[in-house]
Amino acid sequence: MAQQYNNKRDKYTNRDNSNQQANKTVKHTGCKYHAQTKNGEPCLTAWNYSRRNGMRKFICAPTKGTSDHESKTGKVWQNWMIKMTLSDGTTHLMSGLFDTSSRKLSCSQLGMTFNPNAPNGGYCGQFGK
């Protein structure tokens, strides 16, 4: 007996099949804010996976002796260091700006932003185009 489909979408999404693996999405980024570490300072931990770059892990913390700087718009920024570990084990150091009110970090060298407030475990990825 031929199977009846309500529309073309049912045919291609395996809605009638018990195989649910085809409809699952996989998370590719994450970011968490830690208010206080062993040193008593805040930090961000993040990860990003892409086919092009593989798995990249990030640890971000304020630089030694950093101070708050207020911009013309009224936002308060701090200078933070970012340690990036690639999937082959090599590490790179770079700096970024941390917005204290929204707890977001942006790195212009990488073209990435780190947002622990994003839904579903935070976001670590490109900003802009």
N, C-alpha and C positions, 0 to 999 in steps of 0.2 A: 504494500500500500504506500502511495507517495505521501511524503510529509508536507503538511500545509504551513506556509509562512505568512505572517501578517503583512510583512513588507520585506524589502530587500535587505534591510539592516539585520533582521533576525537571522537570515541565511548566513551572513558573514561573521556575526559575532558569537556564534555557537550558543545562542541563548537557550536552546532546547537541550544542548549537550551538558553533561555534568562536569566537563573539563573547565574549571574556573581559572586556570593558569593563564589562558589567553587574554583575559580581561584585566589582569593585575598590572599596576604601574610600579615602577621601581624608583626609589628616591635617589637623587644624584647629588644633593648638597645638604649640609647641616651646619648649624652654628649655635654655640651655647655661651652665655655670659656667666662668669663665675665672680661673685662679688668680692670674695676674699680668698687668696691662695695661702700657701705656707708663709710667704713673705709679707702677707698682710695687704697686698695690692690686688686690684681687680685684673682679670684677664679674659680673653676670648679664646675658645678652641673651635676650630672649624675644619670641614673637609669638603672636597669637591671631586667628583668623578666625571670624566668625559672620555670618549673613545680616543680623542686626539691626544690628550695630556695624561691619561691614566688617573690614578688616585693621587691627590695632593692633600696633605695635611698641613694645617696652619696653627701656630700658637702665637697669640698677640698679647703684648703687655706694654705698660707705659715705660718710656725711657727713664733712665736714672735722672733725677732732678727735674723732671718735666713740670711745667706750670700751666695754668689755664690761660688761654688767650681768647679774648672776645672779639668777634668779627663785627663789621658794620651793621650786619643784620641782627645782632644780639645773641647769636649762637656762641656757646663756649666750646672751644676745641682744645685737645691735648695731642702731643706728639707721641705716637706709639711705635714700637718695633714689631715687625712681623717676621716670624721664622717659618719658611715654607720648606716642607720635606716632600720630595718627589717619590714616586714609586720605586725608583732604583736606589734610594737611600741618600741621595745628595741633598744638601740643605742650602738655602739662600736666605740672606737677611735683607730686609728693605724696611722703609718707614711708611707710616700712614697717619691720617688724621682721624681722631676719635671725637665724635660729637657726644658730649656728656649728657645732654638732655634726652636724646633719643637712643643712646647706647649703640650707635652705628659707627662702623669703622670703614674708611675708604682709602684705597691705595691706588694712586695714579700710575705708578710704575707697572702694576699688573692690570690695571683697568678693572679692578674688582671691588666689590662692596661686601661687607660682612654685617648681616642684620640678624641678631638673635631674637628679635621680636616678631619675626615673620611666622605665620602659622605653620604647623606641621614640622616643628623642629628647627626653625631658622633657615636662613638663606645665605649662601656663600657663592657669589658668581659675578658675572659681568654687569657693569652698569653702562648705560648709554648704548651706542651701536657698536 
